[in-house]
Amino acid sequence: MTGLAAGSSDVLQHLLLDLVLKAVIVLVALGVLALGMRAIWRRTPRPPRPPRR
């Protein structure tokens, strides 16, 4: 490709790569958040449950 068509292809490739990288960053951040919430949940003391009838 030459001219404008080659430039738009490069821009599209750059935008797709940017989208993939951002999606990976968000997924990693959600994983870290889930691990942190799990650790807090396990360490937090909870009151005893009332007896069942």
Secondary structure, 3 states (H helix, E strand, C coil): CCCHHHHHHHHHHHHHHHHHHHHHHHHHHHHHHHHHHHHHHHHCCCCCCCCCC
